[in-house]
Amino acid sequence: MRGRSDGSQKKRLVASLCVVAIFLCFLYVYYGSSSRGAAALEYGSRSLRKLGSSYLGGDDDTDDNQYESSIKFGQDVGALKTFPVCDDRHSELIPCLDRHLIYQMRLKLDLSVMEHYERHCPPPERRYNCLIPPPPGYKIPIKWPQSRDEVWKENIPHTHLAHEKSDQNWMVVKGEKIEFPGGGTHFHYGADKYIASIANMLNFSHNNLNNEGRIRTVLDVGCGVASFGAYLLSSDIIAMSLAPNDVHQNQIQFALERGIPAYLGVLGTKRLPYPSRSFEFAHCSRCRIDWLQRHGILLLELDRLLRPGGYFAYSSPEAYAQDEEDLRIWREMSALVGRMCWRIAAKRNQTVIWQKPLTNDCYMEREPGTKPPLCRSDVDPDAVWGVPMEACITPYSDHDQKAKGSGLAPWPARLTSPPPRLADFGYSSEMFEKDTEIWRHRVESYWDLLSPKVEANTLRNLMDMNANLGSFAAALRSKNVWVMNVVPEDGPNTLKVIYDRGLIGTTHNWCEAFSTYPRTYDLLHAWTVFSDIERKGCSGEDLLLEMDRILRPTGFVIIRDKQPVIDFIKKYLSALHWEATGSDSDNEGDVVFIVQKKLWLTSESLRNSE
């Protein structure tokens, strides 16, 4: 009897243990899967694998070291069904300018010199591996030129600037739209009148700031919503409107939504991503920059970027010297620019315009030991990617010294005239002209492929992801578009040739995220970009998701690369909500593949928009 009792107790114990085990397994599967799903949407989760890796199969415990982040094009990775979608609160994510990342990683940055507004990219374990959703109620952007003056409020649902700058006519909320009257902190009555007054101060004919084609590229520092740059376009002047992702964090987003060339950047500790002698004109209208800090290093960065004889228009109370503090700043700035050999070209009310010298003569005539000094001869003025600023004056090259200027033709002739700095790369005029002609034919072919989908006003913001000499952009001059020309940071620095042609652009490493908001470009042109990042050992999936982030819904991507690259991209089309719209090939072995991004909304976005 005792044995039978012991046996039944053992059976009950075993049964109980089995029930408990099954229950624990259920909890593990349920909460484990939930946490893994949440991890795909939660920022900074350590459980996220390298971008793209979670779409290649395998379980969650796979060692990251066993995963090769760069997929060899031509390797069979299998067809993909979907990418996770990021949480709606990340609809404006800029991975390398994300202040939440800075806080979470506890980076020790000097706030006084704006280091926290510079690029700080997430390490692989903190990257997103999901699609950035549009905000609730998102609509296809208003087309240019109407977009200069109004955008959909739901596309950028931030109206605090309208209230904060209500007395300065930056922007006004009207129903479903945000309107831009053309005002600014210093030009309440309109950027057009302000621009004409600057041209008048310089005695330019017809009060036109382009000065008969001599002024073409402009840098607008602390640009606000870029109305200054917007109203320069009618004068055949293109401005790089620059502002940080600061307390007015959406100003560049508004600028790009309007269809105005703009870039997220800051005068902090690193050089701006433009080569020396890129701009004929720089502008600061109450841009809240302390130009006197660190021995004038920020003003010296502007000096590096200005061409021989270039201008800097400074509109600020200091130029008028209304009180003792303004007077002190004015005296110190006047002394500094004097030692930099700048002269006052014009001064009226609260605006002063300084002009940079045409030659090195003034620099050579300064007293020994005068500060700021000339930069050392071994300092490359065109090296910009992650290069710290230096408080020194960049002297002119021997060519500029002899030419007493940059030697550029007026716009628009300079677009197709071989610029002097071609010689820096060993390129001849014939090579330049051939490159221009090749891309003219290629762009014509692109437009033939796009023509069923593209009308005259379909495209506005374009990016050439590997611009070389800028001939892709040059071939588009007759179109009502502008092009952000991107030059790889580890290749020939042809960006100076691009600026000499009267175009704009920046340096970048496509293994990292670009400094722009999501949904800011209508068309991306990727010529050998995927092949280039493969050589660097970077992930093709990373690049695809980054391209999707910066591409507007219904926007296009033109990929020009080898067939294995195209085959690789085709496997991701449904996952990205892209669809193929055209393809072609050339005699050089390149394949042209054109895709269009579909407009999609998350279920949460749809609920919130109802």
Phi, psi and omega in degrees: 000319180296320179296315179299321179296317179298322180295318180293324178297319179297320180297316179297321180296316179297318180297317179298317179297321178297317179298314179299317180298317179297319179297316179296320177298319178299314179299318181298313181295316184294305184285329177296315180292324179296316182293326178292322177294319179294326182297330179292341182251348187267130183291138172074012182291132180293340183283350178291133176274176179305146185306123179099337187291330184284001177254009185253008181091176181092159182268175190289347183266007180298135179291131179301330182293339180275353182261125178271115189288336179262113179283128177286122182295133187105341177285137182281108179258001179083154179285140180256147182259325185199155167251146172299156177252132179295158175301146182303333182289352178257022185292348179241027184296131170238097193307320184269002177229041185259111182293332176298322178297317180300316180295316184292324181275354178053047178292136180270096185242149179271104183294332184292339179246019171067025179300329183288350175260000177272173183289129172220099188275147181289143172292165185308320184287349179251007180281153171283150172232047185216163179280136178279120183277153171288160179290161177305136177079010183302139178235156174302129185303150175297142186277152174289143007270357180300329183293341177302327188252349180200147176223165176287130180297323183293336180289328175225081188283061179227111183248006184296329178294326179297321179283318183293324183250029185298331181274359184242004175061033174294307184201154183224133178273124178224100179062235182276359185238160168247126182254152183237101183288352179095010180274172178204177183302323182256348182233071181301330187265011173120137180294328182297317179292321179296316179297317179297324180291324177295316178299322178295319177302326181268005179060034176283145184298140178059022181052036181254119186293344181288348173049053178058040175087001181279334175249118182233313183255131185231143173249117179255106185270131183065057197279354186064227179268016170071030178292330176301310178295325181298318184275352173282336186300325181291345177262016182061035175244135178246127182251140166270101180277122190237133175201153179276170174273067188257210182298334173263052199298340184259010185296317178291327176298318176297317181301313182289325175298327178286343183092027182251133178304128183201159184209141176277116180196169184212145170278094184239258180244341182254151175301146172294151189280046179230143180288171179295155175055049181263334190235141174276341190211135173239152187217139175217113177249101183045053187276006174059040178249131176276093185289345183269350185295151174049051176061032177075027187297328181287322177292327178289332173292320174299319180300320178299324186277340183279144175285165173304129181079009181290161185248151170231113178266122184238110180251112186193155178304331181299328180291341180260339177055064183279329181225183187297319180292317176300319181297320179297314180297318180299317180297316182291321178293320179298319179294319181296309182294332175297317178291336176277000178073019172280151176236155176283117177274328179194153177209128181207131180052239183259021180237129172238142178239115176263155178234136179280147182293158180277336184224179177276359189304314182297322180298320182289338183270357180290156177296143176304138180085000179296137177248143004286146180283170170285147178293150179298154183293338180272004178272120179277112182290349182259355177280122190227338188284103180072017183270127179295146173294155174230142181275069180213161181268130178274110180287164181280157175289167178300323179298311182295325179296316180289323183281347185053048181152186183278344179073021182272146175288155175297156174286139009265004182299329183294341181299324183245004177271129179301118182282155182302327186283002171303325183297337179298337183251003182075020179270139176267167176299324180295320178296319179297313182294323178294318179298318179299318182289320179302314183286335175297317179292320181296318180293322175301319178294319177303315184292329174296319179291326182276341191307324179295337185252343190246129173254183186301325184249017183291320186250144177222301182267113181242152175227130171259107190286346176214083199277340182053250182264002178084016184288333173300312180293321180299325181289349183259012186302326182283347179272155181272061183226167167230155186234128168273107181273121183250128179246129180301142185288343184251013179247190176301133184278065182286002180298330179291330174291322180298315178293325178294338177276357181088018178251173180235164179177190183208167175263146181201158173245114186283005168281354180237168178285149180278152182277074175206165177285161171298153172061050183243352181235141180274334182209134175244131178249113185246090179266110180058017182294318180293320177297323181293317182286335175297319179296332179277351181082023180262168188271130175294328178293321177305312183294319179299315180292326177291319177297319178297324181297316186269353181272136176289147171304138187074005176283171187240153171234129174252112177257126176238106188199189179282161184301320179300327177295315180297318179298320178299313183293323182301329181289347183253000186301310182293325179296327182268355187063038174255155174225142180289137179237348180181157178206160181198172176216161180235181184284350182267003179091001177275148175246136176258127183227124183245130178233159177235137178276131179279154172276123177221153178230150175284162178298326178293320178297319180296318179296318182289336181273351181282000000 
